[in-house]
Amino acid sequence: MQSKSYTPALRQWMQAAPVIAVVVIDKVEDAVPMAEALVAGGVPVVEITLRTPAALGAIEAVRKNVPGAIVAAGTLLMPDDPKKALDAGAQFGVSPGSTEQLLDAVDACGLPMLPAAATASEAMRLAERGHELMKFFPAREAGGAAYLKSLSGPLPHLGWCPTGGISLSSAPEYLALKNILCVGGSWLAPREVIASKDWATIEKNARAAAALKG
């Protein structure tokens, strides 16, 4: 099957910085200054996970008020999640896994999607549906950089964003691989740091992440 029409744009977003910031937002009011700090530090892509009631409002607020941000909706689980994310302004979606119902819903609403796979069979199934770019989750527990390196042989056309258990110190091992476009990291803007409104720390973390090289 041919790749999705949005693949070039999704690839460009994934390569905007070495790291996608994965965040959990508890208060909509914190979303804009959090995203501003990330962008100021050189990390424009923020994945706001749909794990709290504030998530959709946070996505909408960042899209409207932080022009330099590229906003993804994370933890898409249910078939109605993609349309909700798209309506809130998400530029693409991210899931921890994939089901046929979820993928059908993505296709129906047209939301660019970064679905997750943790095995070669899952990756092949997603590729059959036109997905060439995928999330690898949970990265550390599912085999880490060594596993992704092994996939580059039989599946050289696939690009990955490993997420889960990755840190500032371990990220370069992943980024050095030719099939890795970026990594996902929650260390840039931890939930407790957002709650304390410590935007300076988030900007500092973003600067360190933006400087990463494989």
Summary of the structure (lengths in Angstrom):
residues: 214
radius of gyration: 15.9
end to end distance: 31.2
largest distance: 47.1
contacts: 760
relative contact order: 0.19
helix: 42%
strand: 16%
